[in-house]
């Protein structure tokens, strides 16, 4: 696949569907990330690539911010975020991470949850995040470890590979390892760059609950599954069930995110 085709395959333009797909995972990873960076109260925040607002809501609920602005390139995601209860405590707007619509030194903390690798030019986006942060401010984020295939979709991706099926590669997967993230942030000019792993374990009521959340129509993995012959689909389901189903009928498995943070020179 060409790069434009890969980027098109990973366009998240269904707010409600994305929330069912990734909301619980995003909140769990975001909670650990915020505990890790230990932000001071009263900060001015920018959430870059806010999606449905899961991470934004965590900031509002747990960090005692002075203000929170959140942007995303997809109108559907912003609409979903605005309809949530956090809308009266954060300002949501459509925006491109590569051309942030803010003046220099506007925010104390600029953060991004599960987004950096999906931005076509992460170095440019990071440069913009640094520009709008104040001197001495913090810039950070976290992404799924796609490089080691540890995202929440790994059971399905592994099952598809075992069937010999190919799935659109995840954009920017090469930038999701700890070393790659540290290098990206240091090359951007940030100081005191640190990284950390975030392991998240999720439990689902049953296999159907798990399967439904992991196969939304916009997900490239789900699109590949839909192309399979019925016999292959049955084999895939059986293989995935064997990996994640517990004896009591629930589903439990883990995913890993990588976090990175640095300070703007001041």
Secondary structure as UniProt FT lines:
FT   HELIX           3..9
FT   HELIX           15..37
FT   TURN            41..42
FT   STRAND          44..48
FT   TURN            51..52
FT   HELIX           54..62
FT   STRAND          67..72
FT   HELIX           75..83
FT   HELIX           85..88
FT   STRAND          91..94
FT   TURN            97..98
FT   TURN            104..105
FT   STRAND          107..113
FT   HELIX           116..118
FT   TURN            120..121
FT   HELIX           122..132
FT   STRAND          133..144
FT   HELIX           146..148
FT   TURN            152..153
FT   HELIX           154..162
FT   TURN            163..164
FT   TURN            171..172
FT   HELIX           173..175
FT   HELIX           178..187
FT   TURN            188..189
FT   STRAND          191..204
FT   HELIX           207..214
FT   TURN            217..218
FT   HELIX           220..227
FT   HELIX           230..244
FT   TURN            247..248
FT   STRAND          251..263
//
